[in-house]
Amino acid sequence: MKYIMFEDFSGDPLPILFPNRIGYLEFREQIPYTTVLSAGYVQMRPNGVTCHGEAKELEKGARPEDAAIIAKKLDAPDN
Protein backbone atom coordinates (compact mmCIF):
# COMPACT_ATOMS: atom_id res chain seq x y z
CA MET A 1 0.00 0.00 0.00
CA LYS A 2 0.96 3.63 -0.40
CA TYR A 3 0.76 6.32 2.23
CA ILE A 4 0.98 10.06 2.55
CA MET A 5 1.78 11.60 5.92
CA PHE A 6 0.02 14.93 6.27
CA GLU A 7 0.22 17.56 8.98
CA ASP A 8 -3.32 17.89 10.29
CA PHE A 9 -4.96 21.15 11.33
CA SER A 10 -3.63 20.81 14.89
CA GLY A 11 -0.05 20.27 13.67
CA ASP A 12 0.06 16.52 14.34
CA PRO A 13 1.19 13.95 11.75
CA LEU A 14 -1.71 12.11 10.11
CA PRO A 15 -0.98 9.12 7.88
CA ILE A 16 -3.47 8.09 5.22
CA LEU A 17 -3.00 4.70 3.55
CA PHE A 18 -4.39 3.89 0.11
CA PRO A 19 -4.07 1.26 -2.65
CA ASN A 20 -1.07 1.16 -4.98
CA ARG A 21 -3.30 1.58 -8.04
CA ILE A 22 -4.13 5.19 -7.02
CA GLY A 23 -1.52 7.79 -7.92
CA TYR A 24 0.01 10.01 -5.25
CA LEU A 25 -1.04 13.26 -6.96
CA GLU A 26 -4.52 11.96 -7.69
CA PHE A 27 -4.99 11.07 -4.02
CA ARG A 28 -3.27 14.17 -2.67
CA GLU A 29 -5.74 16.42 -4.54
CA GLN A 30 -8.63 14.90 -2.56
CA ILE A 31 -7.23 15.74 0.89
CA PRO A 32 -7.72 19.19 2.47
CA TYR A 33 -4.51 19.26 4.54
CA THR A 34 -1.93 21.61 3.04
CA THR A 35 1.35 20.16 4.32
CA VAL A 36 2.72 16.82 3.16
CA LEU A 37 5.38 15.60 5.57
CA SER A 38 6.35 12.39 3.77
CA ALA A 39 5.11 9.71 1.40
CA GLY A 40 6.04 6.24 0.28
CA TYR A 41 5.02 2.63 0.67
CA VAL A 42 3.88 0.87 3.82
CA GLN A 43 3.85 -2.84 4.58
CA MET A 44 2.41 -4.73 7.52
CA ARG A 45 4.85 -7.49 8.44
CA PRO A 46 4.76 -10.07 11.24
CA ASN A 47 7.33 -7.99 13.14
CA GLY A 48 5.53 -4.67 12.60
CA VAL A 49 4.99 -1.85 10.14
CA THR A 50 7.70 -0.86 7.66
CA CYS A 51 7.88 2.20 5.40
CA HIS A 52 10.12 2.75 2.40
CA GLY A 53 10.40 4.44 -0.97
CA GLU A 54 9.24 7.82 -2.17
CA ALA A 55 6.60 9.71 -4.08
CA LYS A 56 8.63 11.47 -6.77
CA GLU A 57 5.64 13.52 -7.93
CA LEU A 58 5.25 14.93 -4.40
CA GLU A 59 9.02 15.22 -3.90
CA LYS A 60 8.69 13.39 -0.58
CA GLY A 61 10.03 10.11 0.72
CA ALA A 62 9.55 7.82 3.69
CA ARG A 63 11.03 9.03 6.98
CA PRO A 64 12.44 6.83 9.76
CA GLU A 65 9.65 7.83 12.18
CA ASP A 66 6.77 7.11 9.77
CA ALA A 67 6.44 3.41 10.63
CA ALA A 68 6.06 4.15 14.34
CA ILE A 69 3.45 6.86 13.68
CA ILE A 70 1.42 4.54 11.43
CA ALA A 71 1.68 1.64 13.91
CA LYS A 72 0.49 3.88 16.75
CA LYS A 73 -2.50 5.09 14.69
CA LEU A 74 -3.43 1.52 13.79
CA ASP A 75 -3.24 0.45 17.45
CA ALA A 76 -5.21 3.46 18.74
CA PRO A 77 -7.02 5.13 15.81
CA ASP A 78 -8.66 7.80 18.00
CA ASN A 79 -5.28 9.27 19.00
Beta strands, then each sheet from edge to edge (+ up, - down):
strand 1: 2-7
strand 2: 13-18
strand 3: 35-45
strand 4: 48-52
strand 5: 54-55
strand 6: 60-61
sheet 1: 2+ 1- 3+ 4-
sheet 2: 5+ 6-
end
